[in-house]
Amino acid sequence: MASHASGSRSGAAVRSSARTGTGIGLGSGWLVFAAVLMVFGGLMTLLAGIAAIANDDVFVTTRNYVYEFDITGWGWIHLIMGVVITLAGVALFQGATWARVVGVGLAGLAMLANFLWIPYAPLWAVVLIAINGFVIWALCTAPSPSER
């Protein structure tokens, strides 16, 4: 009784409002998980892009790599992708439905870009590939707004 008088809501009321869309939040832990990973992965990609643009000597280049590009070019690609992925993750936090589809597409592109980035930063590229794989999985398995 005291909890109702203080204005807090019971667990059943919170679950009920989450299903009807009147509560606060995204309605799914998977969407929150994906949004956090998108913001984190986007910021890390952004920082890798800044490092590649600012100082080419940060990354070791390999000889005779099939997908060899200028490090500064890769830096700009990572910088732009990092900004877009971070913004899509923030939009996902705000509950934008379009951000789910865009997030899957961006995570797929980021996986491809990080695969091509492997010779320059092998461990970090593999970590970001795994993070983007989890983002795709979380966005695809989260319940749709009609199911909540």
Secondary structure, DSSP 4 states (H G I P E B T S, - for coil): -HHHHTT---HHHHHHHHHHT-SSS-S-HHHHHHHHHHHHHHHHHHHHHHHHHH-GGGSPPPTT-TT---HHHHHHHHHHHHHHHHHHHHHHHTT-THHHHHHHHHHHHHHHHHHHTTTTSHHHHHHHHHHHHHHHHHHHHSPPTTT-
